[in-house]
Structures are given as structure tokens and as C-alpha cells.
């Protein structure tokens, strides 16, 4: 199981919730193991997971009939599934089915509940929750569907509850940590492959092909690939182009794929040939700032205090005008989980948080520089997931 159930139920108890409904794709996967593909690739499709408090019954997945093969996956630990919507899957007569196909056939033999909200209402009534206080993750449900849910359950109290999932997902389970570690390792190895392809005349797209090819070879899937060279490296969301590498060019990577649904987000820099004084000086400053931030992190430390110390360190070490809105964030099924390492953040580090700590710097006409590590908060500090160091790679 991915879900930190103890933490989730604690969050529900604090909000006096009898049940919780996951609606956004990350929370649906988190609460059940069900990867509702259509939710992840386009806006609008609905999938839900109803999670009652333990005394009120088992959770229920509400899935489109067209996604039943994914709902039937053995990695989905919620076994009570209601389907909705017409979808046809034929079967060859007299051919025995394996366990997965048999499960698909079993689910397709169930009644079609018509549409998403109707199926969710049925699940709620099946668990005797029609008069309950129900938290609904407001991020993934369309407004008109919320209205229909409220109309169908006039005696229930519906409250916005995406923050309960944010609270639960902040502390990772052992399996989540394992997947996040591997995801970060894959991204780090993929940068090494991209740097191995860096030479005069190679393009940003050449580096991207090397990066994403290694990600796939290592068992990951591409997601984030900001790879820019020269002055283009200062574009914060740079997308690879046919721009060719020349001597003296900076190469900035802000990249990461996903491994078994869990994200990576790391950053490294290279330079084609020896760096000039400014490049070396500025790169050292952001590295020292990163190291200062990482050295401070342990349970009980305020994220805002880490932000202030990190920015001040970069300024003191050579970039006096350095400014940032944040210097890191949590990571998990989403690229941005709690905590937020920002000046206004009220988050406090806790054991089991997985975080990305970063010190980017962008200067148009010069370059973009960025170092970003992924770490897990331990009892006494942090443990890095990184394979490589943050030094400027001379290629």
C-alpha cells in the first residue's frame, strides 16, 4: 500500500470527517493504487475513491468502464469497485482467461452505474454514509458534479478536504520512499548519459534524446525535461531545441521522470570547456547555499528558516542580489507535495518527508544555473537519494 493510512485517518479525525473522497488523479492513485490514465492525460474525466473511517466500512473505487483493465490491476489494493459508462470489451469463446482478464470480465459483468456521480452516490449509500460528514477533494471534481453530489445527498455535509490529502501525503511510507529514491537515481543517471552526448555541434534535442532514452532504459517514464544550453539555459522552463552546443556554453538540466507513478525533480549543470570566472564563482555560491539549506533540515525545523538561511548564504558567497520565491518543495506522486520551503511557509520538517532542495539562478544574456537534490528527512537530519554531486561538470 502506498497510502499513509494512519496519517490520513488522523487528518480526517481532526476535521471530524466520516469519509473522504479522492478526486484528483494523484489522490485517486494514493488512496487505492488505481492509476486512472485518462485523468492524467486530459482534463475532465472523473474517477473517485471513497475512504470511510475504518469503523464504517472498506473503501470503494469508482471507475469508468473504459479504465476497468487498470482498476483490475493486481497493484490496486481496493477491491470493491463500481463502474460507470458504456464500454464494450469482446471475448473469444472457449478461450480460458488468465487471472487479470478474469478480474476484468468479473467487473464488466457488474451493473453499469450510468455516470460518475451516480456511482459515487451509490457507494456512499452502500456504506450508510448518506447523512455523514464527507470530505471531498475539491481539486479533481468538476463544479457541476459537486453540485449534483450535494443535490443527491441532501442530508450529508460535504466539505472541501484536499488539505487532508496534502497532510497525509507529506509523510511518505516505506514503499513511497523506495520508489522516490529509484526515481531520483534514474534522473541522475539520465543526466550522466546526456552529458556523455555533449560535444560541439550537438543540439539540445540530442541531449534530450540521450536523457529520456536512459530514463526509459532504467525503467522510468519521461515527464520533465528542461534542458537548455548557452543563453537559453536562463529560460526557466526551457524546452530542448535544435540549438547547437558551442565552446563555453553552460548546460542546465532541470529534469525528472517518474518511476511507478512517483516523480523525480533534480538539477545539475555542465559547461563545454573550462568555465570563466563569473560562471565558476556563481556556481560555487549556489552550491554553498544548497549545502547550507540541507545541513539545517531536520525534524522540527521551520521551512521558512531554511529559506532565509539558504538565500542569505548564496548572497554572502558571491551573488549579492540573489532572490528566490522558494528553495524547495516536497515531492511524491505530484512534483510539488508538502512542505513548501518558502518565506511565507508555515510548514515544519517531519521525519519521512521527501523533499527537493534547490538554488536556481537565471540571468538573461548570461546563463541559468541550478542545483537540486532529492532527500528524505530522517530522525537526525536527511539522507540523499543522489548518485552524483552538485559540482559543475566540465565536458
C-alpha positions in Angstrom: 0.0 0.0 0.0 1.2 3.5 -0.9 -1.1 5.4 1.4 0.0 6.5 4.9 -3.4 5.4 6.3 -2.6 6.3 9.9 -1.8 9.9 8.9 -4.8 10.1 6.6 -7.2 8.9 9.3 -5.6 11.4 11.8 -6.3 14.2 9.3 -9.9 13.0 8.9 -10.4 12.9 12.6 -9.1 16.4 13.1 -11.7 17.6 10.5 -14.4 15.4 12.1 -14.9 13.5 8.8 -16.7 10.2 8.5 -15.4 9.6 5.0 -13.1 11.1 2.4 -13.5 11.2 -1.4 -10.3 11.4 -3.6 -11.0 13.1 -7.0 -7.7 14.4 -8.4 -5.6 11.8 -10.1 -2.7 11.8 -7.6 -5.1 11.3 -4.7 -7.0 8.6 -6.5 -3.8 6.7 -7.0 -2.7 7.4 -3.5 -5.9 6.1 -1.9 -6.2 2.9 -4.0 -3.2 2.2 -6.3 -5.6 2.8 -9.2 -3.9 4.8 -12.0 -6.8 6.3 -13.8 -4.9 7.1 -17.1 -7.5 9.4 -18.7 -7.3 11.7 -15.6 -3.6 12.0 -16.0 -3.5 12.9 -19.7 -6.5 15.2 -20.2 -8.9 17.4 -18.2 -12.4 16.4 -17.3 -12.5 12.6 -16.8 -13.7 11.6 -13.4 -12.5 8.8 -11.1 -13.1 8.7 -7.3 -12.1 6.7 -4.2 -14.4 6.7 -1.2 -12.5 6.1 2.0 -14.6 5.8 5.1 -13.1 5.8 8.6 -12.3 2.1 9.5 -15.4 1.6 11.6 -17.7 2.5 8.7 -16.5 0.0 6.0 -14.0 -0.6 3.3 -13.0 1.9 0.6 -14.6 1.9 -2.9 -13.1 2.8 -6.2 -15.5 4.5 -8.8 -14.0 3.9 -12.2 -15.0 4.5 -15.8 -15.8 1.2 -17.7 -13.1 2.2 -20.2 -10.5 2.0 -17.4 -11.5 -1.3 -16.0 -8.3 -3.0 -17.1 -6.4 -0.6 -14.9 -8.8 -0.9 -12.0 -8.4 -4.6 -12.2 -4.6 -4.4 -11.9 -3.3 -6.5 -9.0 -1.5 -3.5 -7.6 -4.9 -1.9 -6.9 -5.4 -2.8 -3.3 -9.0 -1.5 -3.1 -11.1 -4.4 -4.4 -14.6 -3.0 -4.1 -15.1 -1.3 -7.5 -18.2 0.3 -9.1 -18.0 1.1 -12.8 -19.9 3.6 -14.8 -20.4 4.3 -18.5 -20.9 2.1 -21.6 -17.8 0.4 -22.9 -17.6 -2.8 -24.9 -14.9 -5.5 -24.5 -15.5 -8.6 -26.6 -14.3 -12.1 -25.6 -13.2 -15.0 -27.7 -15.4 -18.0 -26.9 -13.9 -21.1 -25.2 -10.6 -19.5 -24.5 -9.5 -19.6 -20.8 -8.6 -16.3 -19.2 -5.7 -15.5 -17.0 -6.2 -14.0 -13.6 -6.1 -10.4 -14.7 -8.5 -10.9 -17.6 -10.8 -12.9 -15.4 -10.9 -10.0 -13.0 -11.8 -7.6 -15.9 -14.6 -9.9 -17.0 -15.9 -10.1 -13.4 -16.0 -6.3 -13.2 -17.5 -5.8 -16.6 -20.3 -8.2 -15.6 -21.4 -5.8 -12.9 -24.1 -3.2 -13.4 -23.2 0.0 -15.3 -24.0 2.7 -12.8 -24.5 5.2 -15.6 -22.3 8.1 -14.7 -19.6 9.1 -12.2 -21.6 11.0 -9.6 -24.4 8.4 -9.6 -21.8 5.7 -8.9 -20.2 7.7 -6.1 -23.6 8.3 -4.5 -24.3 4.5 -4.7 -21.0 3.8 -2.9 -21.8 6.4 -0.2 -25.2 4.8 0.4 -23.7 1.3 0.3 -21.6 2.4 3.3 -24.5 4.0 5.1 -23.0 7.5 4.8 -25.9 9.4 3.3 -26.2 11.5 6.5 -22.4 11.7 7.2 -19.9 14.5 7.2 -17.9 13.7 4.0 -14.7 15.4 2.9 -14.4 15.8 -0.8 -11.1 16.6 -2.5 -12.3 19.7 -4.4 -9.4 19.8 -6.9 -10.4 17.0 -9.3 -14.2 17.1 -9.3 -15.9 19.4 -11.8 -18.1 22.1 -10.2 -21.3 20.9 -11.7 -20.5 17.4 -10.4 -20.1 18.8 -6.9 -23.5 20.4 -7.2 -25.1 17.2 -8.4 -23.4 15.3 -5.5 -24.9 17.8 -3.0 -28.3 17.5 -4.6 -28.2 13.7 -4.4 -27.2 13.7 -0.7 -29.3 16.4 0.9 -28.8 15.0 4.4 -25.0 14.8 4.1 -22.5 17.5 4.9 -19.9 18.0 2.2 -16.7 19.9 3.0 -13.6 20.7 1.0 -10.8 18.4 2.0 -7.9 18.5 -0.4 -5.8 19.7 2.5 -6.3 16.3 4.3 -4.6 14.6 1.4 -1.8 17.2 1.4 -1.3 16.5 5.1 -1.3 12.7 4.7 1.0 12.7 1.6 3.6 14.9 3.3 4.9 11.9 5.2 5.9 9.0 2.9 5.5 5.3 3.6 8.5 3.0 3.1 7.2 1.9 -0.3 6.9 5.6 -1.4 10.4 6.3 -0.3 11.7 3.3 -2.2 10.0 4.5 -5.4 11.1 8.1 -5.0 14.7 7.0 -4.3 14.7 5.0 -7.5 13.1 7.8 -9.5 15.8 10.2 -8.4 18.5 7.8 -9.2 17.1 7.3 -12.7 17.0 11.0 -13.3 20.6 11.4 -12.1 21.9 8.5 -14.3 20.0 10.0 -17.2 21.8 13.4 -16.8 25.1 11.5 -17.0 24.0 9.9 -20.3 23.1 13.3 -21.6 26.4 14.8 -20.6 28.2 12.0 -22.3 26.5 13.1 -25.6 27.6 16.7 -25.1 30.1 18.0 -27.6 30.5 20.9 -30.0 27.7 20.7 -32.6 25.4 18.5 -30.5 21.9 20.0 -30.0 19.7 20.4 -27.0 17.5 17.8 -28.7 20.5 15.4 -28.9 20.9 15.8 -25.1 17.2 15.3 -24.5 17.2 12.1 -26.6 20.1 10.7 -24.5 18.4 11.8 -21.3 14.9 10.4 -22.0 16.4 7.2 -23.6 18.3 6.4 -20.4 15.2 7.1 -18.3 13.2 4.6 -20.3 16.1 2.0 -20.2 16.2 2.3 -16.4 12.5 1.6 -16.0 11.2 5.1 -15.8 9.0 7.2 -18.0 9.7 10.8 -19.2 7.9 13.8 -17.6 10.1 16.8 -17.1 12.9 17.7 -19.5 14.1 21.3 -19.2 17.5 21.2 -21.0 19.0 24.4 -22.2 22.5 25.5 -23.3 24.2 28.9 -23.6 22.0 31.9 -23.0 18.9 29.6 -23.5 19.8 28.0 -20.2 18.4 31.1 -18.4 14.9 30.4 -19.7 13.2 29.0 -16.6 11.1 26.4 -18.4 13.4 25.9 -21.4 12.4 23.1 -23.8 15.0 21.4 -25.9 15.5 22.8 -29.4 18.0 22.4 -32.3 20.3 25.0 -30.7 23.9 23.6 -31.1 26.5 23.5 -28.3 29.5 25.7 -28.7 32.6 26.1 -26.6 32.0 27.9 -23.3 28.2 27.1 -23.3 26.5 26.3 -20.0 24.2 23.2 -20.0 21.4 23.4 -17.4 19.3 20.4 -16.5 16.1 20.7 -14.6 14.7 17.3 -15.2 13.0 14.2 -13.9 10.8 11.3 -15.0 8.5 9.1 -12.9 9.0 5.6 -11.6 5.9 3.5 -10.8 4.0 6.8 -10.6 6.5 8.6 -8.4 8.2 11.7 -9.6 11.8 13.0 -9.8 12.9 16.6 -10.0 16.6 17.3 -9.9 19.0 19.8 -11.4 22.6 19.8 -12.5 24.9 22.0 -14.7 27.7 21.4 -17.1 29.9 23.6 -19.3 31.6 22.8 -22.6 35.2 23.7 -21.9 36.7 25.4 -18.9 34.3 27.9 -17.0 35.1 31.6 -16.9 35.5 33.3 -13.5 31.9 34.5 -13.2 30.4 31.1 -14.0 32.7 29.3 -11.5 32.1 32.0 -8.8 28.3 32.0 -9.2 28.0 28.2 -9.4 30.0 27.8 -6.2 27.7 30.3 -4.5 24.5 28.4 -5.3 26.2 25.1 -4.3 27.2 26.5 -0.9 23.6 27.8 -0.4 22.2 24.4 -1.2 24.6 22.8 1.3 23.6 25.3 4.0 19.9 24.5 3.5 20.5 20.8 3.6 22.6 21.0 6.7 19.8 22.8 8.6 17.0 20.3 7.7 15.8 18.0 10.5 12.5 17.3 12.2 11.1 20.4 14.0 12.9 23.0 11.8 10.8 25.6 10.2 10.8 25.6 6.3 10.8 29.4 6.4 14.0 29.5 8.5 15.8 27.2 5.9 14.7 29.5 3.1 16.1 32.6 4.8 19.4 30.9 5.6 19.8 29.5 2.1 19.2 32.8 0.3 21.4 34.7 2.7 24.2 32.2 2.1 24.1 32.5 -1.6 24.3 36.3 -1.3 27.2 36.1 1.1 29.1 33.7 -1.1 29.0 35.8 -4.3 25.6 36.6 -5.7 24.7 39.6 -3.6 21.5 40.3 -5.5 20.2 36.7 -5.2 16.4 36.4 -4.8 14.0 33.5 -4.7 10.4 32.8 -4.1 11.2 29.3 -2.7 14.2 27.0 -2.4 12.5 23.6 -2.5 9.4 21.5 -2.1 8.1 18.1 -1.2 7.8 15.5 -4.0 5.8 12.3 -4.4 3.0 11.3 -6.8 3.0 15.0 -7.7 6.0 17.2 -8.4 5.0 19.5 -5.6 4.0 18.0 -2.3 4.3 19.5 1.2 6.4 21.1 2.5 7.0 24.3 0.7 10.4 25.8 1.5 9.4 29.5 1.1 9.5 32.6 3.3 5.8 32.6 4.0 5.6 28.8 4.6 4.1 27.6 7.9 5.4 24.0 7.2 7.8 22.3 9.7 10.0 19.4 8.6 9.0 16.0 9.8 10.7 12.6 9.6 9.6 10.8 6.5 9.2 13.9 4.3 10.8 13.6 0.8 12.0 16.9 -0.4 13.7 18.6 -3.3 16.1 21.4 -2.2 17.2 23.8 -5.0 19.0 27.1 -5.6 18.3 28.2 -9.1 19.7 31.4 -10.6 18.6 32.8 -14.0 20.3 35.7 -15.7 19.3 36.6 -19.3 22.3 37.2 -21.5 24.5 35.1 -19.3 23.1 31.7 -18.2 20.8 29.7 -16.0 22.4 27.7 -13.1 20.6 25.3 -10.9 21.5 22.6 -8.4 18.7 20.5 -6.9 18.9 17.4 -4.7 16.2 15.0 -3.5 16.4 13.8 0.1 14.4 12.1 2.8 14.1 13.7 6.2 15.4 11.3 8.9 15.3 11.3 12.7 18.6 13.3 12.8 18.8 15.1 9.5 18.5 14.0 5.9 19.6 11.2 3.6 20.3 12.0 0.0 18.9 10.0 -2.9 21.5 11.4 -5.3 24.1 9.4 -7.3 26.2 12.4 -8.3 27.5 15.5 -6.7 26.5 19.1 -7.5 29.8 20.2 -9.0 29.9 22.0 -12.3 30.6 19.3 -14.9 33.3 20.2 -17.4 32.7 18.3 -20.6 
